[in-house]
Amino acid sequence: MRRDLPRITVAALLLTVPVALFLVLRASPGLDAGPPVPAQHFYAVGGVAIVSTILAVVAACASFKTASARVLLLALGFFTMAALFTLHGLATPGFLVGSEYGALVGFAGRLSVLAAASLLALSAFDLPERLSDLIARRRSVIMASWIAMLLAFDLVALSIPAAIPADFFYQPFFQRMSLILTLAFCSIAMAGYLSKYRLTRLPVYGYLVVGAAFLAEAQISMHYGTLWHYSWWLYHFQLLAGFCAILWGVASGYARGGLLSMGQLTLADPMDQIKAGYTEAIRALSTAIEVKDGYLHGLGQRVSNLALMMAGRMHLRPERQRAVAQGAFLHDLGKIAITDVILHKPGRLTPEEYEVVKGHAVHGEAILKSAGLTPLELAIIRHHHERFDGTGYPDGVGGEDLPLEVRIVTVADVYDSLRSDRSYRPAWQRERATAFMQEAAGSHFDPQCVDVFLEVIDEWETEHALLWFPPQQVALPVSAA
C-alpha cells in the first residue's frame, strides 16, 4: 500500500479541488458568473467527446482482439459518452438549433453521463459465464448496432429538436432520478473496480475508480450548478478530467510494454488478475527458483491457486487475499540459497542436511524484504512450515499466534507437496493425501482451514491439477469416488 500512496494522494487532490471550487462558487454568487450565451460551449464539450472517442476506439480494438465482454461494455460506454456529448455540444443554443430548444442541451448532457455510468457499472463485475460468452461472440453485431443507434439518435434529435419536450426535461422528478441513478451507477462502478484494485494493484483499475468518481462529481455539478454559470461549467471539466484519467491509465500501461494495459481487464480469474500485477523482479525470482529446482516447477502457482480459493471461500478482504496469493506464490523462494547438492539429493536427507533446507524459510524472507512485499506476505514466506501445535519451524509459533493467511498457505503447501513427485518418494494419490490432511487437523493444521480446504479441493483438482499432474495421479473427486 505504501507504494501506492503517491498515486492515491494525487488522485485525492485531483478529486478534492473541483469539489472545493464548486462549493466556493455556490457560496459566493458574485464569483459564480458566466456568459449568458456561451459560444465557446461547443468547444469545451468537444474536448470531452474527443477523449471519449479515443478511449472508445482503444477499448473497441481491445475487445475485438481479446473477445472480452467487460472491455466491450467499456467501449460501448465511451462511445455513448462521445455520441451524446457531441449532441450536447451541437445543440448549443444558436449553433445548429434555435435557442428555444435549450432543453435538448440539458437532456443530452444528463443522458450521456447516466448512460456512461450504467455501462461502467456493468463492466465492473464479472457477468455470468454464459452471458459473457454470448456478448463476446456477438461483439461485432453489438458494437455495430450500438453505434448505429447512437448516430440515429443524434440525427433525429438535431433534425427534430422538438422531439425532446421541455416540460419533460424540466420536471423535478426526471432531474432527481437522473441524479440518483447516475450516482448509484458510479458508486457501483467505484466499488467494483476498487475491489479489483485492492486485490491486484493494477493501475488501470485505480484509474477507472478515479474516472467513475469524476463522473459522479460532474453529475452533482450539473444538477446543482446554475445554468451557464461557472458552477455549471465545472462539470464539463470534471468529465474531461475523469476520461483523461482513464486514458492516462491505459496509455501508461501500453508504454510499459502492454503489461498493465486495458488488456488486463479481460482477466476474470482472481489468480490471473493478481499475477498480472506482479513486478518484473518478482517474476524473475520465481522463474529463477523454478529453473534451479525442477521439482518446484509450477509449485508456486498451484499452491497460490489453492490458497486463494480457500481465502475467497473464507471471505477475506481483497488485500488479505492478495497477500495469500503472493506469499504462496513465492513461499519457497529461499531454496535458491540452498546448494544443488542438497536440493537435488536422491533419497532422504541427513539430519544436518535437513537443517540446511529448513533455513530456506528465513532465507526467503531476507531475500524478499527489499522486493516491496507487505509484512503479511513476508510472514507467510517465513512461517509456512510452522504447525498449528507449535512444533514447526523456524520459530515454533502455533495456534492463532500464526496469522490466518499463514495457516491457509500451510494447508495448501502440504497438500500440493503430497500430490507431487519428490526425489525420495512418488506422489500420493488424492484419497491418501486428503485423508492425511483430515487426520492432521488440530496438530499440523488449523481445523478451520482444513474444513475450508475440503470444500474447495474438488474445484482445485478439476481446474488446476490436470494442468500439472500426470493423468494417473488425478483421481475422481472425493464426492464421486
C-alpha positions as CSV (number, residue, x, y, z in Angstrom):
1,M,0.0,0.0,0.0
2,R,2.9,2.4,0.7
3,R,4.0,2.1,-2.9
4,D,0.5,3.3,-3.9
5,L,0.5,6.3,-1.6
6,P,1.8,8.9,-4.0
7,R,-0.8,7.8,-6.7
8,I,-3.6,7.8,-4.1
9,T,-2.6,11.2,-2.8
10,V,-2.6,12.8,-6.3
11,A,-6.0,11.2,-7.1
12,A,-7.4,12.5,-3.8
13,L,-6.2,16.0,-4.6
14,L,-7.5,16.0,-8.1
15,L,-10.9,14.9,-6.9
16,T,-11.0,17.4,-4.0
17,V,-10.0,20.5,-5.9
18,P,-13.1,20.7,-8.1
19,V,-15.4,19.9,-5.2
20,A,-13.9,22.7,-3.2
21,L,-14.2,25.1,-6.2
22,F,-17.8,24.2,-6.7
23,L,-18.6,24.8,-3.0
24,V,-16.9,28.2,-3.2
25,L,-18.8,29.2,-6.3
26,R,-22.1,28.2,-4.9
27,A,-21.4,30.1,-1.6
28,S,-20.3,33.2,-3.5
29,P,-22.8,34.3,-6.1
30,G,-20.6,37.2,-7.1
31,L,-17.9,34.8,-8.2
32,D,-20.3,32.4,-9.9
33,A,-20.8,34.4,-13.1
34,G,-20.6,33.3,-16.7
35,P,-21.6,34.4,-20.3
36,P,-25.4,34.1,-20.8
37,V,-25.0,32.6,-24.3
38,P,-21.6,30.8,-24.2
39,A,-20.5,30.4,-27.8
40,Q,-17.5,28.5,-26.6
41,H,-19.7,25.8,-25.1
42,F,-19.3,23.6,-28.2
43,Y,-15.5,23.7,-28.0
44,A,-15.5,22.8,-24.3
45,V,-17.8,19.9,-25.0
46,G,-15.6,18.8,-27.9
47,G,-12.7,18.1,-25.6
48,V,-14.7,15.5,-23.7
49,A,-16.1,14.0,-26.9
50,I,-12.6,13.6,-28.4
51,V,-11.1,11.9,-25.3
52,S,-14.2,9.7,-25.1
53,T,-13.8,8.7,-28.7
54,I,-10.1,7.9,-28.3
55,L,-10.9,5.7,-25.3
56,A,-13.8,4.1,-27.2
57,V,-11.6,3.2,-30.2
58,V,-8.9,1.7,-27.9
59,A,-11.4,-0.3,-25.9
60,A,-13.2,-1.5,-29.1
61,C,-9.9,-2.7,-30.6
62,A,-9.1,-4.5,-27.3
63,S,-12.5,-6.1,-27.2
64,F,-12.2,-7.4,-30.7
65,K,-8.7,-8.7,-30.0
66,T,-9.5,-10.4,-26.7
67,A,-13.2,-11.2,-27.1
68,S,-13.9,-9.7,-23.7
69,A,-17.4,-8.7,-22.6
70,R,-16.0,-6.3,-19.9
71,V,-13.9,-4.4,-22.4
72,L,-16.8,-4.3,-24.9
73,L,-19.0,-2.8,-22.3
74,L,-16.4,-0.1,-21.6
75,A,-16.1,0.6,-25.3
76,L,-19.9,1.0,-25.5
77,G,-19.8,3.4,-22.5
78,F,-17.2,5.5,-24.1
79,F,-18.9,5.6,-27.5
80,T,-22.1,6.5,-25.7
81,M,-20.5,9.4,-23.9
82,A,-18.8,10.6,-27.2
83,A,-22.0,10.5,-29.2
84,L,-24.4,12.0,-26.7
85,F,-21.9,14.6,-25.6
86,T,-21.3,15.6,-29.2
87,L,-25.1,16.1,-29.4
88,H,-24.9,18.1,-26.2
89,G,-22.4,20.4,-27.9
90,L,-24.1,20.6,-31.3
91,A,-27.4,21.5,-29.5
92,T,-25.8,24.6,-28.0
93,P,-28.4,27.4,-28.4
94,G,-27.9,29.2,-31.7
95,F,-25.3,26.7,-33.0
96,L,-27.3,24.3,-35.0
97,V,-30.7,24.5,-33.3
98,G,-32.7,27.5,-32.1
99,S,-32.4,28.9,-28.6
100,E,-36.0,27.8,-27.9
101,Y,-34.7,24.2,-27.8
102,G,-32.4,24.6,-24.8
103,A,-33.9,21.5,-23.2
104,L,-32.1,19.4,-25.7
105,V,-28.7,20.6,-24.4
106,G,-29.6,19.6,-20.8
107,F,-31.3,16.3,-21.8
108,A,-28.3,15.2,-23.9
109,G,-25.8,16.1,-21.1
110,R,-27.7,14.2,-18.4
111,L,-28.4,11.2,-20.6
112,S,-24.7,11.0,-21.6
113,V,-23.5,10.8,-18.0
114,L,-26.2,8.4,-17.0
115,A,-25.7,6.0,-19.9
116,A,-21.9,6.0,-19.5
117,A,-22.2,5.4,-15.7
118,S,-24.5,2.5,-16.2
119,L,-22.2,0.7,-18.7
120,L,-19.2,1.5,-16.5
121,A,-21.0,-0.1,-13.5
122,L,-22.0,-3.2,-15.6
123,S,-18.3,-3.6,-16.7
124,A,-17.0,-3.6,-13.1
125,F,-18.3,-7.0,-12.3
126,D,-17.9,-10.5,-13.8
127,L,-21.0,-11.4,-15.8
128,P,-22.4,-14.9,-15.7
129,E,-20.2,-17.1,-17.9
130,R,-22.8,-17.9,-20.5
131,L,-23.9,-14.3,-20.8
132,S,-20.3,-13.1,-21.1
133,D,-19.6,-15.7,-23.8
134,L,-22.7,-14.7,-25.7
135,I,-21.7,-11.0,-25.6
136,A,-18.1,-11.8,-26.7
137,R,-19.3,-13.9,-29.6
138,R,-21.7,-11.3,-30.8
139,R,-19.4,-8.4,-30.2
140,S,-19.3,-7.2,-33.8
141,V,-23.1,-7.1,-34.1
142,I,-23.5,-5.5,-30.7
143,M,-20.9,-2.8,-31.5
144,A,-22.2,-2.0,-34.9
145,S,-25.8,-1.9,-33.7
146,W,-25.0,0.3,-30.7
147,I,-23.0,2.8,-32.8
148,A,-25.8,2.9,-35.4
149,M,-28.4,3.5,-32.7
150,L,-26.3,6.4,-31.2
151,L,-25.9,8.0,-34.6
152,A,-29.6,7.7,-35.4
153,F,-30.5,9.2,-32.1
154,D,-28.2,12.2,-32.7
155,L,-29.5,12.8,-36.2
156,V,-33.2,12.6,-35.1
157,A,-32.6,14.9,-32.1
158,L,-30.8,17.5,-34.2
159,S,-33.4,17.2,-37.1
160,I,-36.4,17.3,-34.8
161,P,-35.3,19.0,-31.6
162,A,-38.9,19.5,-30.6
163,A,-39.0,15.7,-30.0
164,I,-37.4,16.4,-26.6
165,P,-40.3,18.2,-24.8
166,A,-39.0,20.9,-22.5
167,D,-41.8,20.0,-19.9
168,F,-40.3,16.5,-19.5
169,F,-36.7,17.6,-19.1
170,Y,-37.5,20.4,-16.6
171,Q,-39.6,18.0,-14.4
172,P,-38.0,17.8,-11.0
173,F,-38.8,14.1,-11.0
174,F,-36.7,13.4,-14.1
175,Q,-33.8,15.5,-12.9
176,R,-33.7,14.0,-9.5
177,M,-34.0,10.4,-10.8
178,S,-31.2,11.0,-13.3
179,L,-29.0,12.3,-10.5
180,I,-29.8,9.4,-8.2
181,L,-29.4,6.7,-10.8
182,T,-26.1,8.2,-12.1
183,L,-24.7,8.4,-8.5
184,A,-25.8,4.9,-7.9
185,F,-24.2,3.6,-11.0
186,C,-21.0,5.5,-10.3
187,S,-20.9,4.1,-6.8
188,I,-21.3,0.6,-8.1
189,A,-18.5,1.1,-10.6
190,M,-16.2,2.6,-8.0
191,A,-16.9,-0.3,-5.6
192,G,-16.3,-3.0,-8.2
193,Y,-13.1,-1.5,-9.6
194,L,-11.8,-0.6,-6.2
195,S,-12.2,-4.2,-5.1
196,K,-10.3,-5.3,-8.1
197,Y,-7.6,-2.7,-7.5
198,R,-7.2,-3.8,-3.9
199,L,-6.8,-7.4,-5.0
200,T,-4.4,-6.8,-7.9
201,R,-2.8,-3.4,-7.5
202,L,-3.2,-3.0,-11.3
203,P,-3.1,0.8,-12.0
204,V,-5.8,0.6,-14.8
205,Y,-8.4,-0.4,-12.2
206,G,-7.4,2.5,-10.0
207,Y,-7.7,4.9,-12.9
208,L,-11.2,3.5,-13.6
209,V,-12.1,4.3,-9.9
210,V,-10.9,7.8,-10.3
211,G,-12.8,8.2,-13.6
212,A,-16.1,7.0,-12.0
213,A,-15.6,9.4,-9.1
214,F,-15.2,12.3,-11.5
215,L,-18.3,11.2,-13.3
216,A,-20.2,11.3,-10.1
217,E,-18.8,14.8,-9.3
218,A,-19.8,16.0,-12.7
219,Q,-23.4,14.9,-12.3
220,I,-23.6,16.7,-9.0
221,S,-22.1,19.9,-10.5
222,M,-24.5,19.6,-13.5
223,H,-27.5,19.2,-11.2
224,Y,-26.8,21.8,-8.5
225,G,-24.8,24.3,-10.6
226,T,-26.5,27.4,-12.1
227,L,-27.1,27.0,-15.8
228,W,-24.4,28.8,-17.9
229,H,-22.6,29.9,-14.7
230,Y,-19.2,28.7,-13.7
231,S,-20.6,26.2,-11.1
232,W,-22.4,24.6,-14.1
233,W,-19.5,24.9,-16.5
234,L,-17.4,23.0,-14.0
235,Y,-19.0,19.6,-14.8
236,H,-17.6,19.7,-18.3
237,F,-14.0,19.8,-16.9
238,Q,-14.8,17.2,-14.3
239,L,-15.9,14.9,-17.1
240,L,-12.8,15.7,-19.1
241,A,-10.6,15.0,-16.1
242,G,-12.3,11.7,-15.5
243,F,-11.9,10.4,-19.0
244,C,-8.3,11.8,-19.2
245,A,-7.5,9.8,-16.0
246,I,-8.8,6.6,-17.6
247,L,-6.9,7.4,-20.9
248,W,-3.7,8.1,-18.9
249,G,-4.1,4.7,-17.2
250,V,-4.5,2.9,-20.4
251,A,-1.7,4.9,-22.2
252,S,0.8,4.4,-19.3
253,G,0.1,0.7,-19.4
254,Y,0.9,0.4,-23.1
255,A,4.0,2.5,-22.5
256,R,5.2,-0.2,-20.1
257,G,5.0,-2.8,-22.8
258,G,1.3,-3.6,-22.5
259,L,1.8,-5.4,-19.2
260,L,-0.6,-3.1,-17.3
261,S,-2.8,-2.1,-20.2
262,M,-6.5,-2.4,-20.9
263,G,-5.9,-6.0,-21.9
264,Q,-5.6,-6.8,-18.2
265,L,-9.3,-6.0,-17.9
266,T,-10.0,-9.2,-19.8
267,L,-8.8,-11.4,-16.9
268,A,-11.6,-12.9,-14.9
269,D,-9.8,-15.4,-12.7
270,P,-8.6,-13.7,-9.5
271,M,-5.2,-15.5,-9.6
272,D,-4.6,-14.3,-13.2
273,Q,-5.5,-10.7,-12.1
274,I,-3.1,-10.9,-9.1
275,K,-0.3,-12.3,-11.3
276,A,-0.8,-9.5,-13.8
277,G,0.2,-7.1,-11.1
278,Y,3.4,-8.8,-10.1
279,T,6.6,-6.7,-10.6
280,E,9.3,-7.9,-13.0
281,A,11.6,-8.5,-10.1
282,I,9.1,-11.0,-8.5
283,R,8.6,-12.7,-11.9
284,A,12.3,-13.1,-12.3
285,L,12.9,-14.5,-8.9
286,S,10.0,-17.0,-9.3
287,T,11.5,-18.1,-12.6
288,A,15.0,-18.4,-11.1
289,I,13.9,-20.9,-8.4
290,E,11.9,-23.0,-10.9
291,V,15.0,-23.2,-13.1
292,K,17.2,-24.2,-10.0
293,D,14.8,-27.0,-8.9
294,G,12.7,-28.8,-11.4
295,Y,10.5,-30.2,-8.6
296,L,9.4,-26.6,-7.9
297,H,8.1,-26.0,-11.5
298,G,4.6,-24.8,-11.2
299,L,4.6,-25.2,-7.4
300,G,4.1,-21.5,-6.6
301,Q,1.2,-21.2,-8.9
302,R,-0.5,-24.4,-7.7
303,V,-0.2,-23.5,-4.1
304,S,-1.2,-20.0,-4.7
305,N,-4.3,-21.1,-6.6
306,L,-5.4,-23.4,-3.9
307,A,-4.7,-20.9,-1.1
308,L,-6.6,-18.2,-2.9
309,M,-9.6,-20.4,-3.4
310,M,-9.6,-21.1,0.4
311,A,-9.1,-17.3,1.2
312,G,-12.0,-16.5,-1.1
313,R,-14.3,-19.1,0.5
314,M,-13.4,-17.6,3.9
315,H,-14.4,-14.1,2.6
316,L,-11.1,-12.5,3.4
317,R,-10.7,-8.8,2.3
318,P,-9.1,-8.3,-1.1
319,E,-5.8,-7.1,0.4
320,R,-5.6,-10.3,2.5
321,Q,-6.4,-12.4,-0.5
322,R,-3.6,-10.7,-2.4
323,A,-1.2,-11.4,0.5
324,V,-2.2,-15.1,0.5
325,A,-1.7,-15.4,-3.3
326,Q,1.6,-13.5,-3.5
327,G,3.0,-15.1,-0.3
328,A,2.1,-18.6,-1.5
329,F,3.5,-17.9,-5.0
330,L,6.9,-17.1,-3.5
331,H,6.9,-19.2,-0.4
332,D,9.8,-21.5,-1.4
333,L,11.9,-18.8,-3.0
334,G,14.5,-19.2,-0.2
335,K,15.5,-22.5,-1.7
336,I,17.5,-20.5,-4.2
337,A,20.1,-20.2,-1.4
338,I,20.4,-23.9,-0.8
339,T,23.2,-25.8,-2.6
340,D,22.2,-28.0,-5.5
341,V,24.0,-31.0,-3.9
342,I,21.4,-30.9,-1.0
343,L,18.5,-29.7,-3.0
344,H,18.8,-32.4,-5.7
345,K,20.0,-35.2,-3.5
346,P,18.2,-38.5,-4.3
347,G,16.8,-40.2,-1.3
348,R,16.3,-38.8,2.2
349,L,18.4,-36.1,3.7
350,T,20.7,-36.5,6.8
351,P,19.6,-34.5,9.9
352,E,22.4,-32.0,9.1
353,E,21.2,-31.5,5.5
354,Y,17.6,-31.2,6.7
355,E,18.6,-28.3,9.0
356,V,20.2,-26.6,6.0
357,V,17.0,-27.0,4.0
358,K,14.9,-25.7,6.9
359,G,16.7,-22.4,6.6
360,H,15.0,-21.7,3.2
361,A,12.1,-20.0,5.0
362,V,14.3,-17.5,6.7
363,H,16.4,-17.0,3.5
364,G,13.2,-16.3,1.5
365,E,12.1,-13.6,3.9
366,A,15.5,-12.0,3.8
367,I,15.7,-12.0,0.0
368,L,12.2,-10.6,-0.5
369,K,12.3,-7.9,2.2
370,S,13.7,-5.5,-0.4
371,A,11.2,-6.6,-3.1
372,G,8.3,-4.4,-1.8
373,L,6.3,-7.3,-0.2
374,T,4.0,-6.5,2.7
375,P,4.7,-7.7,6.3
376,L,1.9,-10.2,5.9
377,E,3.4,-11.6,2.7
378,L,6.8,-11.9,4.4
379,A,5.2,-13.6,7.4
380,I,3.7,-16.3,5.0
381,I,7.1,-16.9,3.5
382,R,8.8,-17.2,6.9
383,H,6.2,-19.2,8.7
384,H,4.7,-21.6,6.0
385,H,6.4,-24.6,7.8
386,E,5.0,-23.7,11.2
387,R,2.5,-26.2,12.7
388,F,-0.8,-25.4,14.4
389,D,0.5,-27.2,17.6
390,G,3.6,-25.1,17.7
391,T,6.2,-27.8,16.7
392,G,7.1,-26.4,13.3
393,Y,10.0,-24.2,12.2
394,P,11.7,-21.7,12.1
395,D,10.2,-20.1,15.2
396,G,7.9,-22.7,16.8
397,V,4.9,-20.4,16.6
398,G,1.4,-22.1,16.7
399,G,-2.3,-21.7,17.1
400,E,-3.8,-18.2,16.5
401,D,-0.4,-16.6,17.0
402,L,0.1,-17.5,13.4
403,P,-1.8,-15.2,11.0
404,L,-4.8,-16.9,9.4
405,E,-3.2,-16.3,6.0
406,V,-0.1,-18.4,7.1
407,R,-2.4,-21.2,8.3
408,I,-4.2,-21.2,4.9
409,V,-1.0,-21.4,2.9
410,T,0.4,-24.2,5.1
411,V,-2.5,-26.4,4.2
412,A,-2.2,-25.6,0.5
413,D,1.5,-26.2,0.5
414,V,1.5,-29.5,2.3
415,Y,-1.3,-30.9,0.1
416,D,0.4,-29.9,-3.1
417,S,3.6,-31.5,-1.8
418,L,1.9,-34.7,-1.1
419,R,0.4,-34.8,-4.5
420,S,3.7,-34.1,-6.3
421,D,6.6,-36.4,-7.0
422,R,9.7,-35.9,-4.9
423,S,13.2,-37.3,-5.3
424,Y,12.7,-39.5,-2.2
425,R,9.1,-40.7,-2.9
426,P,6.4,-40.7,-5.6
427,A,3.3,-38.5,-5.5
428,W,0.4,-39.7,-3.3
429,Q,-3.0,-40.4,-4.8
430,R,-5.6,-37.9,-3.9
431,E,-7.6,-40.1,-1.5
432,R,-4.5,-40.8,0.6
433,A,-3.4,-37.1,0.6
434,T,-6.9,-35.9,1.6
435,A,-7.1,-38.5,4.4
436,F,-3.7,-37.2,5.8
437,M,-5.0,-33.6,5.8
438,Q,-8.0,-34.6,7.8
439,E,-6.0,-36.7,10.2
440,A,-3.5,-33.8,10.8
441,A,-6.3,-31.2,11.5
442,G,-5.6,-29.8,15.0
443,S,-2.0,-30.9,15.1
444,H,-0.3,-29.8,11.9
445,F,-3.2,-27.7,10.5
446,D,-5.8,-25.3,11.7
447,P,-9.1,-27.4,11.7
448,Q,-11.0,-24.4,10.3
449,C,-8.6,-24.3,7.3
450,V,-8.9,-28.0,6.7
451,D,-12.7,-27.7,6.6
452,V,-12.5,-25.0,4.0
453,F,-9.8,-27.0,2.1
454,L,-12.2,-29.9,1.8
455,E,-14.9,-27.5,0.4
456,V,-12.7,-26.3,-2.4
457,I,-10.4,-29.2,-3.2
458,D,-12.8,-30.7,-5.9
459,E,-12.7,-27.4,-7.8
460,W,-8.9,-27.1,-7.5
461,E,-8.3,-30.7,-8.7
462,T,-10.6,-30.2,-11.6
463,E,-9.4,-26.7,-12.7
464,H,-5.7,-26.8,-11.8
465,A,-4.4,-30.3,-11.0
466,L,-4.9,-31.6,-14.5
467,L,-2.5,-28.8,-15.8
468,W,0.4,-30.1,-13.7
469,F,-0.1,-33.7,-12.5
470,P,0.1,-36.7,-14.8
471,P,-3.4,-38.2,-15.5
472,Q,-2.7,-41.3,-13.4
473,Q,-2.2,-39.1,-10.4
474,V,-5.6,-37.3,-10.8
475,A,-8.4,-39.4,-9.2
476,L,-12.1,-38.8,-9.2
477,P,-13.4,-36.2,-6.8
478,V,-13.9,-37.5,-3.2
479,S,-17.6,-37.0,-3.5
480,A,-17.7,-39.3,-6.6
481,A,-15.1,-41.8,-5.5
